[in-house]
């Protein structure tokens, strides 16, 4: 997923920059001052051997099994490493890539425990919790309350976060923050939908759609569904049609939007006394692509 990739890059940016800056500083005074600056505030290695372990973790990117092994090696040998939350988050992402939701959630929780401001892990937990919650779960409200807290904590941390690395431009950082905050509002919107709080869902999903630097068609599809559930059929139809006409939207997303539009047309006609087509779709469960 695009946002997972963004989150992964941000998780590493500050730490890797700090590591490279420290190496440059250790080599001598010919290292540029601008390069060394991030090392003062970012995580730092405490020995050359720890630096090798961190480098191995960075170089393992792209191979989930190698990332997990490198992260465990770092955490086992250097329990006090300042790269702990980075390593744990990379493990969480790797388990997500492997389709192991249980371990993904475990390592994301360990990440947040190590660093409550690690907003990527909070976002991961918010989304995972909502996606794994069903309307009739006995502990539905408890799980959704956790999801909401994770999402709101992420929003607060993102708003407070400084640009993690100098190679990220101000514009890139601003856009990344907008997209990540939009993702949190999307999770809050999905949570509200499960509670059948349709007005709340509409409010959150509009923030997701309108606040993103790069709007996700999936956010608009969920907004169309929320409008439909709230009986706002014209808004549902218009929103679904935007997705259907979006050249960048995946075919699967367009098909879901088409089904929601059809259901809203049927419901609108029925509400106005024009009748309805038998067996027409009304609501569609929308899973995060």
C-alpha positions as CSV (number, residue, x, y, z in Angstrom):
1,X,0.0,0.0,0.0
2,X,1.2,3.5,-0.8
3,X,0.8,4.8,2.7
4,X,2.6,1.9,4.3
5,X,5.5,2.7,2.0
6,X,5.4,6.4,3.1
7,X,5.2,5.3,6.7
8,X,8.1,3.0,6.3
9,X,10.3,5.7,4.7
10,X,9.5,8.1,7.5
11,X,10.1,5.5,10.2
12,X,13.7,5.1,8.9
13,X,14.4,8.7,7.8
14,X,15.4,10.2,11.1
15,X,17.3,7.2,12.3
16,X,19.2,6.5,9.1
17,X,20.1,10.2,8.7
18,X,21.4,10.3,12.3
19,X,23.5,7.1,11.7
20,X,25.0,8.5,8.5
21,X,25.6,11.8,10.1
22,X,27.4,10.2,13.0
23,X,29.6,8.2,10.6
24,X,30.5,11.4,8.7
25,X,31.3,13.1,12.0
26,X,33.5,10.3,13.2
27,X,35.5,10.4,10.0
28,X,36.8,13.9,10.6
29,X,36.2,17.5,10.3
30,X,35.7,17.4,6.5
31,X,32.1,16.2,7.0
32,X,29.6,19.0,6.3
33,X,28.1,20.6,9.3
34,X,24.6,20.3,7.8
35,X,25.0,16.6,7.6
36,X,26.1,16.2,11.2
37,X,23.3,18.3,12.7
38,X,20.6,15.6,12.8
39,X,22.7,13.3,14.9
40,X,22.2,15.7,17.9
41,X,18.5,15.0,18.1
42,X,18.1,11.7,16.2
43,X,18.9,8.2,17.5
44,X,22.6,7.4,17.7
45,X,24.6,4.2,17.9
46,X,26.8,3.6,20.9
47,X,29.4,1.5,19.2
48,X,30.7,0.5,15.8
49,X,29.3,-3.0,16.2
50,X,25.8,-1.6,16.9
51,X,26.2,0.6,13.9
52,X,26.8,-2.5,11.8
53,X,23.6,-4.1,13.2
54,X,21.6,-1.0,12.3
55,X,23.1,-0.8,8.8
56,X,22.2,-4.5,8.3
57,X,18.6,-3.7,9.3
58,X,18.5,-0.8,6.8
59,X,20.0,-2.9,4.0
60,X,17.5,-5.7,4.6
61,X,14.6,-3.6,3.4
62,X,12.5,-5.3,0.7
63,X,12.8,-8.8,2.3
64,X,10.5,-9.2,5.2
65,X,12.2,-12.3,6.6
66,X,15.6,-10.6,6.5
67,X,14.2,-7.5,8.1
68,X,12.7,-9.5,11.0
69,X,16.0,-11.4,11.5
70,X,18.1,-8.2,11.4
71,X,15.7,-6.4,13.8
72,X,15.8,-9.3,16.3
73,X,19.6,-9.4,16.0
74,X,19.8,-5.7,16.8
75,X,17.3,-5.8,19.7
76,X,18.8,-9.0,21.2
77,X,22.4,-7.8,21.1
78,X,21.7,-4.1,22.0
79,X,18.7,-4.0,24.3
80,X,19.3,-0.3,25.0
81,X,19.6,0.7,21.4
82,X,18.0,4.1,20.5
83,X,16.8,2.4,17.3
84,X,14.4,0.2,19.2
85,X,11.1,1.7,18.0
86,X,12.4,1.8,14.4
87,X,13.4,-1.9,14.6
88,X,10.1,-2.9,16.1
89,X,8.1,-0.9,13.6
90,X,10.0,-2.5,10.7
91,X,9.1,-5.9,12.1
92,X,5.5,-4.9,12.3
93,X,5.5,-3.8,8.7
94,X,7.3,-7.0,7.7
95,X,4.7,-9.2,9.4
96,X,2.0,-7.2,7.7
97,X,3.6,-7.9,4.4
98,X,3.7,-11.6,5.3
99,X,0.0,-11.6,6.2
100,X,0.6,-12.3,9.8
101,X,-1.9,-10.0,11.5
102,X,-1.4,-11.3,15.0
103,X,2.4,-10.6,15.0
104,X,1.9,-7.4,13.1
105,X,-0.3,-6.1,15.9
106,X,2.0,-7.4,18.6
107,X,5.0,-5.6,17.2
108,X,3.1,-2.4,16.4
109,X,1.9,-2.4,20.1
110,X,5.5,-2.9,21.2
111,X,6.5,0.0,19.0
112,X,4.0,2.3,20.6
113,X,5.1,1.1,24.1
114,X,8.7,2.0,23.2
115,X,7.7,5.3,21.7
116,X,4.2,6.7,22.1
117,X,4.9,9.3,19.5
118,X,5.6,6.7,16.8
119,X,2.5,7.7,14.7
120,X,3.0,5.1,12.0
121,X,2.5,2.3,14.4
122,X,-0.5,4.0,16.0
123,X,-2.0,4.3,12.5
124,X,-1.3,0.7,11.8
125,X,-3.1,-0.3,15.0
126,X,-6.1,1.9,14.4
127,X,-6.7,0.5,11.0
128,X,-6.0,-3.1,12.0
129,X,-8.3,-2.9,15.0
130,X,-11.2,-1.4,12.9
131,X,-10.7,-4.0,10.1
132,X,-10.8,-6.9,12.6
133,X,-13.9,-5.6,14.4
134,X,-17.4,-6.8,13.4
135,X,-20.7,-5.1,14.1
136,X,-22.0,-7.8,16.4
137,X,-18.8,-8.5,18.3
138,X,-19.5,-8.6,22.0
139,X,-16.5,-6.4,22.6
140,X,-17.1,-4.2,19.6
141,X,-17.3,-0.9,21.6
142,X,-14.1,-1.7,23.5
143,X,-12.1,-2.5,20.4
144,X,-13.4,0.6,18.6
145,X,-12.6,2.8,21.5
146,X,-9.0,1.5,21.3
147,X,-9.0,2.2,17.5
148,X,-10.2,5.7,18.0
149,X,-7.5,6.4,20.6
150,X,-4.8,5.1,18.3
151,X,-6.1,7.3,15.5
152,X,-6.4,10.4,17.6
153,X,-3.0,9.8,19.2
154,X,-1.6,9.5,15.7
155,X,-3.1,12.8,14.6
156,X,-1.7,14.6,17.7
157,X,1.8,13.1,17.1
158,X,1.8,13.9,13.4
159,X,0.8,17.5,14.0
160,X,3.7,17.8,16.5
161,X,6.3,16.0,14.5
162,X,9.2,17.8,13.0
163,X,10.6,16.9,9.6
164,X,12.5,13.7,10.2
165,X,15.3,14.2,7.7
166,X,16.8,17.1,5.7
167,X,16.6,15.2,2.4
168,X,12.8,15.4,2.7
169,X,11.6,18.7,1.4
170,X,9.2,21.0,3.3
171,X,6.6,20.3,0.6
172,X,7.1,16.6,0.8
173,X,6.8,16.6,4.6
174,X,3.6,18.8,4.5
175,X,2.0,16.5,2.0
176,X,3.0,13.4,3.9
177,X,1.5,14.8,7.1
178,X,-1.7,15.6,5.3
179,X,-2.0,12.1,3.8
180,X,-1.2,10.4,7.1
181,X,-3.7,12.5,9.0
182,X,-6.3,11.7,6.3
183,X,-5.6,8.0,6.9
184,X,-6.3,8.5,10.6
185,X,-9.6,10.2,9.8
186,X,-10.5,7.3,7.5
187,X,-10.0,4.9,10.4
188,X,-12.2,7.1,12.6
189,X,-14.8,7.1,9.8
190,X,-14.7,3.3,9.6
191,X,-15.1,3.1,13.3
192,X,-18.1,5.4,13.3
193,X,-19.7,3.3,10.5
194,X,-19.4,0.2,12.6
195,X,-21.2,2.0,15.4
196,X,-23.9,3.1,12.9
197,X,-23.0,6.7,13.7
198,X,-23.5,7.8,10.1
199,X,-23.2,11.6,10.7
200,X,-20.0,11.0,12.6
201,X,-18.7,8.8,9.8
202,X,-19.5,11.3,7.1
203,X,-17.7,14.1,9.1
204,X,-14.6,12.0,9.5
205,X,-14.5,10.6,6.0
206,X,-15.0,14.1,4.5
207,X,-11.9,15.2,6.5
208,X,-10.1,12.2,5.0
209,X,-11.1,13.0,1.5
210,X,-10.8,16.7,1.6
211,X,-7.7,16.9,3.8
212,X,-5.4,14.5,1.9
213,X,-2.7,15.8,-0.4
214,X,-3.2,12.7,-2.6
215,X,-6.9,11.7,-2.0
216,X,-7.5,7.9,-2.0
217,X,-10.5,6.6,-4.0
218,X,-11.1,4.1,-1.2
219,X,-11.8,7.0,1.2
220,X,-14.4,8.4,-1.3
221,X,-16.0,5.0,-1.6
222,X,-16.5,4.7,2.2
223,X,-17.9,8.3,2.2
224,X,-20.4,7.3,-0.5
225,X,-21.4,4.3,1.7
226,X,-21.8,6.5,4.7
227,X,-24.0,8.9,2.8
228,X,-26.1,6.0,1.6
229,X,-26.5,4.6,5.1
230,X,-27.5,8.1,6.4
231,X,-30.2,8.3,3.7
232,X,-28.4,11.0,1.8
233,X,-28.7,9.4,-1.5
234,X,-27.9,12.3,-3.8
235,X,-24.6,12.8,-2.0
236,X,-23.9,9.1,-2.2
237,X,-24.6,8.9,-5.9
238,X,-22.4,12.0,-6.6
239,X,-19.5,10.7,-4.6
240,X,-19.7,7.2,-6.1
241,X,-19.7,8.7,-9.6
242,X,-16.5,10.7,-8.8
243,X,-14.8,7.4,-8.1
244,X,-16.3,5.7,-11.1
245,X,-14.9,8.5,-13.3
246,X,-11.5,8.7,-11.6
247,X,-8.9,7.3,-14.1
248,X,-6.5,6.5,-11.3
249,X,-9.0,4.4,-9.3
250,X,-8.5,0.7,-9.4
251,X,-11.1,-1.4,-11.2
252,X,-12.1,-3.1,-7.9
253,X,-12.8,0.2,-6.3
254,X,-14.8,1.4,-9.3
255,X,-16.9,-1.7,-9.1
256,X,-17.7,-1.1,-5.4
257,X,-18.5,2.5,-6.2
258,X,-20.8,1.3,-9.0
259,X,-22.6,-1.0,-6.6
260,X,-23.1,1.7,-4.0
261,X,-24.4,4.1,-6.6
262,X,-26.9,1.5,-7.8
263,X,-28.0,0.8,-4.3
264,X,-28.5,4.5,-3.6
265,X,-30.5,5.0,-6.8
266,X,-32.8,2.2,-5.8
267,X,-33.2,3.5,-2.3
268,X,-33.8,7.0,-3.5
269,X,-36.5,5.8,-5.9
270,X,-38.1,3.7,-3.2
271,X,-38.1,6.7,-0.8
272,X,-39.8,8.9,-3.4
273,X,-42.4,6.3,-4.2
274,X,-41.0,5.3,-7.6
275,X,-40.4,1.7,-6.6
276,X,-37.3,-0.3,-6.5
277,X,-35.5,-3.0,-8.5
278,X,-35.7,-6.4,-6.7
279,X,-32.4,-7.7,-5.3
280,X,-30.5,-4.5,-6.1
281,X,-27.5,-3.9,-3.9
282,X,-28.0,-1.4,-1.0
283,X,-24.9,-1.5,1.2
284,X,-21.5,-2.9,0.5
285,X,-18.8,-3.8,3.0
286,X,-15.7,-1.9,2.0
287,X,-12.4,-3.4,3.1
288,X,-9.3,-1.3,3.0
289,X,-7.4,-2.2,-0.3
